Amino acid sequence: RRLSSHQRRVNPGADKRPKGTESAARKEQVLSRLNLSATRNTMMGRRR
């Protein structure tokens, strides 16, 4: 499972996205998603 999550973060599709004024907003969205997924993974891991 760690490999799958790592591959998602290293997904080359993210690099193809255009970088510009929208980069900040997109970064915030990605960070929020990563934080949510990380908290969910930790909760699931702790419960198990």
N, C-alpha and C positions, 0 to 999 in steps of 0.2 A: 504493500500500500504506500510506503514511503516513496518508492520509485515512481509510482503513478503520480503522486502529488508533485514530486520533483519535476517530472516531465511536463506537467501542466504549467508550472512556473516557468520552465525553460521553453515552453511552446514557441516555436519560431513565428507563429502567426502574429504574436504581439509585436515583433520587430517590424513587421510589414505595415503596421498602422502608421499613418502619416504623423510626423511630430511637428507640433506648432503651438498655437495659443490653446488648442484643445487638450494638449498633453497634460496640463495641470489638472483639469477636470477629470480626464480619464485616469490619471494616476490616483486621484482621490477615490474614484469608483473602484479601481483595482485594489487599492489598499483596503478599502472597506470590505470588499469581497474576501480578500485574503484573511483579514481579521476575523470575519464571521466564520469562514471555513476552518481557520485555525482553532477558534474557540470551540466549535462543534467537534472537531477532531479530538481536542484535549478532553472535552467532556465525555465523549464516547470512550476514549481510551481509559479515562479514570474510572468510568462506570464498569468497564470490562476489567 
